[in-house]
Amino acid sequence: MSTLPQIEPTGATGEVAELLAEVKKNMGAVPNLVKVMAGSPALLKGWLALSGALSDGVLAPAIRERLAIATAEFNSCEYCLSAHTYVAAKVAKVEATELEAARDAKSADPRAAALLALSDAIIRGHGKVDRTVLADARTAGVTDGEIIEIVGNLALNILTNYLNNVADTDNEWPLVKPRTHS
């Protein structure tokens, strides 16, 4: 049972009702995470803005989903790991072997592997990375724009990981349990 209330769209009023209606229109449903976020319209608006902006960025959906899986695994967020594994498989069409590898910030694809390795180094270093890590990423073809968006995706994913871990959000996704405990 969630430790923070989940605001149902049918009971929402004012700005919260408008935001939840926008989510339902864009996503087809209102995930429980969003229902928790609705407790703070400011946070919900910020999350919608950042996630929308990053979805228009240079990183492909399949990469963003793998980055989210790696971050959720690192932060032991069952909700996000479950949600992003489902979305990666069903929407972004990421193969099962790649879903499993993403949990360890790895990929058989060299480009995806470089992006995941950089993201992993950033999260493990709490934002501090050795210049050789950046040089290795650039040698693998990672652009400055991609480096910046990796940081943005980390911020977005850490936000949802932490909120779900604090709220113990009710998980409506097919369950994927984290292996690690950071």
Disulfide bonds with the S-S distance in Angstrom:
none
